[in-house]
Amino acid sequence: VIEANERRLFKRTFATEFGNPAFVELARAFGIAGFAVPSARELFPTLRQALDLGEPAIVAVPWDHRANQRMADPVDVGAPEGSGGPLIT
């Protein structure tokens, strides 16, 4: 959000690239189960494994944070479908 606002307001960013904590290790440090999703194919099996515990758990899902910026880009709602707006395919 910070990066998107800087791009929108100033057309540049400064010191806005943040890393994520190691969520699985963080969960374990607090005494709860932690799971990492190694691939898109493993998303639902990993979620099922976490839900089957019946107790709190963290499921770390990889996410390309550059997608946040693409979702914030303006969309030409008058453009033909599939013509390239970031959310129109």
C-alpha positions as CSV (number, residue, x, y, z in Angstrom):
1,V,0.0,0.0,0.0
2,I,2.8,2.4,0.8
3,E,4.6,1.6,-2.4
4,A,1.4,2.0,-4.4
5,N,0.7,5.4,-2.8
6,E,4.2,6.6,-3.5
7,R,4.0,5.6,-7.2
8,R,0.6,7.3,-7.5
9,L,1.6,10.5,-5.8
10,F,5.3,10.9,-6.6
11,K,5.8,8.6,-9.6
12,R,8.6,6.8,-7.7
13,T,9.3,4.9,-4.6
14,F,11.9,5.0,-1.8
15,A,12.7,2.4,0.8
16,T,9.3,0.6,0.4
17,E,10.5,-3.0,-0.3
18,F,9.8,-5.0,2.8
19,G,10.4,-8.7,3.3
20,N,8.1,-11.1,5.1
21,P,8.9,-12.8,8.4
22,A,9.4,-16.5,8.4
23,F,5.7,-17.2,9.2
24,V,6.2,-20.9,9.8
25,E,8.9,-20.3,12.4
26,L,7.0,-17.4,13.9
27,A,4.0,-19.7,14.4
28,R,6.1,-22.4,16.0
29,A,7.7,-19.8,18.3
30,F,4.2,-19.0,19.6
31,G,3.4,-22.7,20.1
32,I,1.1,-23.2,17.1
33,A,1.4,-25.2,14.0
34,G,2.9,-23.6,10.9
35,F,2.6,-24.8,7.3
36,A,4.2,-23.5,4.1
37,V,2.5,-24.0,0.8
38,P,5.3,-25.1,-1.6
39,S,3.3,-24.7,-4.8
40,A,-0.1,-23.8,-6.1
41,R,-0.9,-27.5,-6.4
42,E,-0.3,-27.9,-2.7
43,L,-2.6,-25.1,-1.5
44,F,-5.7,-27.0,-0.8
45,P,-4.0,-30.1,0.7
46,T,-2.0,-27.8,3.0
47,L,-5.1,-25.9,4.0
48,R,-6.9,-29.2,4.7
49,Q,-4.0,-30.4,6.8
50,A,-4.1,-27.2,8.9
51,L,-7.9,-27.2,9.2
52,D,-7.9,-30.9,10.3
53,L,-5.8,-29.9,13.4
54,G,-8.9,-28.2,14.8
55,E,-6.7,-25.6,16.5
56,P,-5.0,-22.3,15.4
57,A,-2.4,-22.6,12.7
58,I,-0.7,-20.4,10.2
59,V,-0.5,-21.3,6.6
60,A,2.2,-19.3,4.7
61,V,1.2,-18.8,1.1
62,P,3.8,-17.3,-1.3
63,W,2.5,-14.1,-3.0
64,D,4.1,-11.9,-5.6
65,H,3.7,-8.5,-4.0
66,R,4.2,-6.8,-7.3
67,A,0.6,-7.9,-8.0
68,N,-0.5,-5.4,-5.4
69,Q,0.7,-2.6,-7.6
70,R,-0.9,-4.1,-10.7
71,M,-4.2,-4.3,-8.9
72,A,-3.9,-0.6,-8.0
73,D,-3.2,0.5,-11.5
74,P,-6.1,2.3,-13.3
75,V,-8.3,0.1,-15.5
76,D,-9.7,1.3,-18.7
77,V,-13.3,0.1,-18.2
78,G,-14.1,1.1,-21.8
79,A,-11.5,-1.2,-23.3
80,P,-12.5,-4.3,-25.1
81,E,-12.3,-7.5,-23.0
82,G,-8.9,-9.0,-23.0
83,S,-7.2,-5.8,-24.2
84,G,-4.8,-5.4,-21.3
85,G,-6.1,-3.6,-18.2
86,P,-4.4,-5.2,-15.2
87,L,-7.6,-6.8,-13.9
88,I,-9.3,-7.4,-17.3
89,T,-8.2,-10.5,-19.1
